[in-house]
Amino acid sequence: MKAMIFAAGLGTRLKPITDTMPKALVPVNGTPLLQHAICKLKSEGFDNIIVNVHHFASQITDFLKANNNFGINIAISDETEMLLDTGGGIKKAAPFFDNGEPFLVHNVDILSDVNLGDLYQEHVKGKNDATLLTSDRSTSRYLLFNSNERLCGWINTNTNETKSPLQNFNAAEYVPHAFAGVHVISPDMLAEMASFPDKFSIVDFYLSVSDKRLIKAYNKPNLKLIDVGKLDALSKAEEFIASLSK
C-alpha cells in the first residue's frame, strides 16, 4: 500500500527548535517525528511512501539515506521552490500514486494509536472517495457531518464562519468532528484536483466537492492522539508515547 507523509511544513509553532531543523526531525522520546510516522506506516502494511520536503529539505533526505529508507521504498516530493500546502502537496505527488489504488496521507506531527490498516480497509469497504480520521477533541474549527458521517461543511466556533457547498446550510443540523490529519484518498479524486491551483488546502478541496463526492468520517471516540506541532504538546509527547504501549 502507498502513503504520503506531509513533512514540508515550516514548523513555526515549534520555534526556536525549527530554526535549525525541520519539524519532521524534531525528536520525541529520542526518535524523530518522521521516523515515528514511517515505522507506524511500515508496521501496518504501507511499504511505498512519498515524503514532501521544503524547510531544511536536505536534512530530511540525508536522514532517510543514512537509515537506508528504513528498508522500504521512500520517494521525495520536492517543494523547495514553493511550499504547496496540503492539497497542492498531494497534487504534485500524484504521479507517485499510479497503481489505481487508494492511498493514505499522514501529517508528520501526528502520533496516535489508530490502526492505519483498519482505516484503509474501512475506506475500501465503504467505497468512499475519501475517509478522514476524526476525533471528538475540543477545538475551534470542526468539520461537520450528517447522521451517516458524510462531510457536509465546516465551522469556526470562535467566529461562527461556516463553509459548505450545500444550499440553505445550517451548521446546527450537523455533527462536529475534529480532523486528525490522517486520511485515505481514492485515486480518481486526483482528477478533481486538476482545476485547482498549485497551492491549496486539502480541507478546502474536500469541502468544495463534498456535495458530489463521498467523503466520510472515521471517528474513534476513544482515539489516543496528539498533535506535536506546538512546544507545549512536545513536552507532553514522551508521556503520550508511553501511554500507547499500555
Backbone torsions as a table, in degrees:
resi	resn	phi	psi	omega
1	MET	NA	150.4	-177.6
2	LYS	-105.5	151.4	-179.5
3	ALA	-149.2	161.6	174.0
4	MET	-126.3	137.7	175.2
5	ILE	-111.8	123.8	175.3
6	PHE	-78.5	108.2	-177.6
7	ALA	-130.0	16.4	-173.0
8	ALA	-94.1	-8.6	-172.9
9	GLY	-62.4	157.5	-178.5
10	LEU	-76.9	-19.9	178.6
11	GLY	65.1	36.3	-175.6
12	THR	-62.3	-28.9	-179.9
13	ARG	-74.7	-9.3	179.1
14	LEU	-107.5	13.1	174.4
15	LYS	-63.7	144.4	10.5
16	PRO	-89.9	2.1	-178.5
17	ILE	-58.4	-42.4	-175.1
18	THR	-82.8	9.7	171.1
19	ASP	-73.6	-19.2	-176.5
20	THR	-126.7	-3.5	178.9
21	MET	-152.1	156.7	176.3
22	PRO	-73.5	153.2	178.2
23	LYS	-54.4	-35.6	-176.8
24	ALA	-61.2	-22.8	-178.1
25	LEU	-104.3	5.0	174.7
26	VAL	-64.8	126.7	-175.2
27	PRO	-80.4	142.2	170.7
28	VAL	-125.8	118.0	-176.7
29	ASN	57.7	35.0	176.4
30	GLY	85.0	-0.3	-177.0
31	THR	-123.1	130.2	179.6
32	PRO	-59.7	147.0	179.7
33	LEU	-54.3	-40.2	-179.5
34	LEU	-61.2	-39.7	178.8
35	GLN	-66.8	-39.6	175.6
36	HIS	-56.5	-46.8	-177.1
37	ALA	-66.6	-44.6	-179.4
38	ILE	-62.4	-46.7	-177.0
39	CYS	-65.7	-36.1	177.4
40	LYS	-66.1	-47.1	179.1
41	LEU	-60.4	-45.2	-178.9
42	LYS	-61.8	-43.2	-177.2
43	SER	-67.2	-19.2	-176.7
44	GLU	-111.6	20.9	167.2
45	GLY	100.8	5.9	179.9
46	PHE	-98.3	112.6	-173.8
47	ASP	-118.0	5.0	174.4
48	ASN	-131.3	109.8	-172.4
49	ILE	-127.1	139.3	171.3
50	ILE	-115.2	136.8	-176.8
51	VAL	-119.8	123.7	176.5
52	ASN	-88.1	146.3	-174.7
53	VAL	-135.4	148.5	176.0
54	HIS	-152.1	-68.7	-176.6
55	HIS	-74.6	120.4	-176.2
56	PHE	49.7	47.5	-174.7
57	ALA	-56.5	-39.6	-176.5
58	SER	-65.5	-28.6	176.9
59	GLN	-64.3	-38.0	-179.9
60	ILE	-70.2	-46.8	-179.3
61	THR	-64.3	-37.8	177.2
62	ASP	-65.3	-38.6	179.2
63	PHE	-63.8	-44.5	179.5
64	LEU	-64.8	-41.9	179.2
65	LYS	-63.4	-41.9	-179.4
66	ALA	-64.4	-26.0	-179.5
67	ASN	-104.0	15.3	177.0
68	ASN	52.9	37.8	179.1
69	ASN	54.0	25.7	176.5
70	PHE	55.4	28.4	173.4
71	GLY	77.2	13.6	177.6
72	ILE	-130.9	176.9	177.5
73	ASN	-83.0	118.8	177.7
74	ILE	-127.6	122.0	177.5
75	ALA	-105.2	162.8	179.7
76	ILE	-116.3	133.4	170.8
77	SER	-106.4	110.1	-170.5
78	ASP	-85.9	113.4	177.2
79	GLU	-115.1	27.6	-175.6
80	THR	-64.1	-30.1	179.7
81	GLU	-72.7	-35.8	-180.0
82	MET	-157.8	130.9	175.4
83	LEU	-73.6	125.7	-167.4
84	LEU	-100.5	3.2	-176.5
85	ASP	66.6	178.2	-170.8
86	THR	-68.9	-44.8	179.4
87	GLY	-69.6	-43.8	178.5
88	GLY	-63.3	-33.6	177.7
89	GLY	-63.6	-41.6	177.9
90	ILE	-66.8	-42.9	-179.5
91	LYS	-59.8	-43.6	179.8
92	LYS	-65.0	-35.3	-177.8
93	ALA	-83.5	0.4	-173.7
94	ALA	-51.5	-39.4	179.9
95	PRO	-59.7	-23.5	179.0
96	PHE	-67.8	-29.4	-175.9
97	PHE	-95.1	66.2	-170.9
98	ASP	-104.7	10.7	-176.7
99	ASN	-98.0	4.5	177.7
100	GLY	73.8	13.2	-178.3
101	GLU	-112.9	155.7	175.4
102	PRO	-59.6	155.4	178.6
103	PHE	-134.4	156.6	-177.0
104	LEU	-106.2	142.0	176.9
105	VAL	-118.8	134.6	-172.8
106	HIS	-137.3	122.4	173.1
107	ASN	-65.4	138.7	-175.8
108	VAL	-69.0	-23.2	-175.3
109	ASP	-96.5	16.5	177.9
110	ILE	-104.2	126.8	171.9
111	LEU	-116.1	134.1	-177.9
112	SER	-156.7	171.3	175.7
113	ASP	-104.7	10.5	-178.9
114	VAL	-65.6	141.9	173.9
115	ASN	-83.4	108.3	-174.9
116	LEU	-67.6	-30.8	176.1
117	GLY	-65.0	-39.9	177.2
118	ASP	-64.9	-41.1	177.5
119	LEU	-60.0	-44.2	-179.9
120	TYR	-62.5	-45.7	-178.6
121	GLN	-67.3	-34.0	176.3
122	GLU	-63.9	-38.3	176.7
123	HIS	-62.1	-47.9	-178.9
124	VAL	-64.6	-45.4	-178.8
125	LYS	-60.1	-40.8	-178.1
126	GLY	-80.5	-6.6	-177.1
127	LYS	53.8	41.3	-179.3
128	ASN	-79.3	157.9	170.7
129	ASP	-83.4	-31.9	173.1
130	ALA	-154.3	146.0	178.5
131	THR	-129.0	122.0	-171.9
132	LEU	-109.5	123.4	172.5
133	LEU	-68.2	125.7	179.7
134	THR	-130.8	165.8	177.0
135	SER	-143.2	173.9	-179.4
136	ASP	-103.0	24.5	179.5
137	ARG	-66.0	157.4	-179.7
138	SER	-80.7	130.6	177.8
139	THR	-154.0	179.1	177.5
140	SER	-100.9	-14.4	-178.1
141	ARG	-122.7	121.7	-176.0
142	TYR	-124.1	146.3	163.9
143	LEU	-84.4	146.2	-175.5
144	LEU	-115.4	130.2	-174.5
145	PHE	-124.8	152.6	175.7
146	ASN	-83.7	-173.6	-175.2
147	SER	-66.7	-16.5	176.6
148	ASN	-97.8	14.6	178.9
149	GLU	64.4	27.0	176.2
150	ARG	-91.7	133.9	-179.9
151	LEU	-64.2	130.6	179.7
152	CYS	-129.6	-18.5	-177.4
153	GLY	-177.4	-168.0	-175.1
154	TRP	-149.4	148.6	176.7
155	ILE	-143.3	142.3	167.8
156	ASN	-103.6	109.9	-173.4
157	THR	-73.1	-15.7	176.7
158	ASN	-76.3	-33.9	-175.8
159	THR	-112.7	-10.6	-174.5
160	ASN	65.1	14.8	173.6
161	GLU	-68.8	137.5	177.3
162	THR	-128.9	157.6	175.5
163	LYS	-137.3	137.4	176.4
164	SER	-170.5	144.4	173.9
165	PRO	-81.6	-5.0	-176.1
166	LEU	-83.3	141.1	176.5
167	GLN	-76.4	150.0	179.2
168	ASN	53.5	40.8	-177.8
169	PHE	-71.2	129.8	177.7
170	ASN	-123.6	106.8	-174.0
171	ALA	-57.5	-30.5	-176.8
172	ALA	-65.1	-16.0	-178.1
173	GLU	-86.6	-1.1	-172.5
174	TYR	-120.9	162.8	-177.1
175	VAL	-95.3	125.2	-179.8
176	PRO	-86.5	134.3	171.9
177	HIS	-133.4	148.7	177.0
178	ALA	-90.8	128.9	177.9
179	PHE	-69.6	135.1	-173.4
180	ALA	-102.5	7.5	174.9
181	GLY	77.5	16.7	176.5
182	VAL	-134.1	131.0	-177.2
183	HIS	-155.5	156.8	177.0
184	VAL	-115.4	136.6	-174.4
185	ILE	-126.9	134.1	174.2
186	SER	-79.4	144.6	-171.4
187	PRO	-62.1	-28.7	-178.9
188	ASP	-71.3	-10.0	174.2
189	MET	-68.9	-22.4	179.9
190	LEU	-63.0	-34.6	177.8
191	ALA	-64.9	-32.7	178.3
192	GLU	-64.5	-25.4	-177.7
193	MET	-81.6	-9.9	-173.9
194	ALA	-58.0	-34.9	-177.4
195	SER	-85.0	-4.6	-180.0
196	PHE	-84.7	156.3	179.0
197	PRO	-68.8	175.5	-179.5
198	ASP	-63.5	-31.7	-177.3
199	LYS	-118.8	121.0	177.2
200	PHE	-163.6	162.3	-179.5
201	SER	-86.0	135.9	178.6
202	ILE	-67.5	-31.8	177.8
203	VAL	-66.1	-43.0	177.0
204	ASP	-62.1	-38.3	177.7
205	PHE	-62.6	-49.8	179.8
206	TYR	-56.8	-44.6	-179.2
207	LEU	-62.9	-37.1	-176.0
208	SER	-71.0	-23.3	-177.8
209	VAL	-113.0	5.5	-172.2
210	SER	-68.4	-16.8	177.9
211	ASP	-80.7	-18.2	-178.9
212	LYS	-120.6	-8.8	178.9
213	ARG	-120.5	145.0	-177.3
214	LEU	-86.9	99.5	179.7
215	ILE	-115.2	116.8	-170.9
216	LYS	-123.4	156.8	176.8
217	ALA	-86.9	143.7	167.6
218	TYR	-114.1	89.9	-170.7
219	ASN	-98.8	125.3	-178.6
220	LYS	-117.0	101.0	-175.4
221	PRO	-56.5	-34.3	-178.0
222	ASN	-102.8	22.9	-178.4
223	LEU	-61.3	131.9	170.6
224	LYS	-95.1	119.3	-175.8
225	LEU	-154.0	142.5	174.4
226	ILE	-140.0	135.9	174.1
227	ASP	-93.3	112.1	-174.5
228	VAL	-93.0	37.1	-177.8
229	GLY	-90.7	-6.0	-179.1
230	LYS	-123.5	154.2	-177.7
231	LEU	-61.1	-39.4	-179.0
232	ASP	-66.4	-35.0	177.2
233	ALA	-71.2	-34.0	179.2
234	LEU	-60.6	-37.7	-179.5
235	SER	-68.9	-22.2	179.9
236	LYS	-95.2	-7.7	-170.3
237	ALA	-68.2	-34.1	-179.8
238	GLU	-62.7	-43.7	176.5
239	GLU	-63.4	-37.6	179.3
240	PHE	-63.9	-45.1	178.9
241	ILE	-58.4	-40.8	178.9
242	ALA	-64.2	-34.4	-178.3
243	SER	-69.9	-25.8	-179.1
244	LEU	-68.9	-23.1	-178.4
245	SER	-88.4	-2.7	-178.3
246	LYS	-85.7	NA	NA
